[in-house]
Amino acid sequence: MSDNVLCKDCVHGFTKWRDLPGAWFDKTYFLYCKKAYVESKIESNPVTGDQLVPAHYQKAHAYRLKSYDNIKERCGPDGKYWSPKRKKDLFILMKRA
């Protein structure tokens, strides 16, 4: 068995209700991560003025990219913050520890 863990088996991974029909066919682009929460902020634009960017969750595949591995909050390709969603995956967590 490989040491690679999947976001779909993680307790932090979820799918939004509005994305559910697309997620039935392919979860790659419709799975979000609860650890990848981005606070709301105000962006200043000299042309259109200040705009409020609402708080949101990032997609799970973007949170696990290798190019973002140097940022400490990121999960990275090895799944640093991975936790099992089901009891049967508890042994995978114990093997990784």
Residue pairs with C-beta under 8 A, 6 or more apart in sequence:
1 92
3 78
3 95
3 96
4 79
5 79
5 82
5 92
5 96
7 13
7 31
7 33
7 60
7 61
7 64
7 79
7 82
8 27
8 31
9 84
9 85
9 86
9 89
10 33
10 60
10 79
10 82
10 83
10 84
10 85
11 83
11 84
11 85
12 33
12 34
12 35
12 81
12 82
12 83
13 31
13 32
13 33
13 34
13 60
13 85
14 31
14 32
14 33
14 34
15 23
15 27
15 30
15 31
15 32
16 30
16 32
19 30
20 30
22 29
22 30
23 30
23 31
28 61
29 59
29 61
31 59
31 60
31 61
32 57
32 58
32 59
32 60
33 57
33 58
33 59
33 60
33 63
33 75
34 57
35 63
35 73
35 75
35 81
36 57
36 58
36 59
36 60
36 62
36 63
36 75
37 55
37 56
37 57
37 58
38 55
38 56
38 57
38 58
39 55
40 52
40 53
40 54
40 55
41 52
41 53
42 50
42 51
42 52
42 53
43 50
43 51
43 53
44 50
45 51
62 68
63 74
63 75
64 74
64 75
64 76
64 77
64 79
65 74
65 77
66 76
66 77
68 74
68 76
69 76
69 77
74 80
75 81
75 82
82 93
82 96
83 93
84 90
84 92
84 93
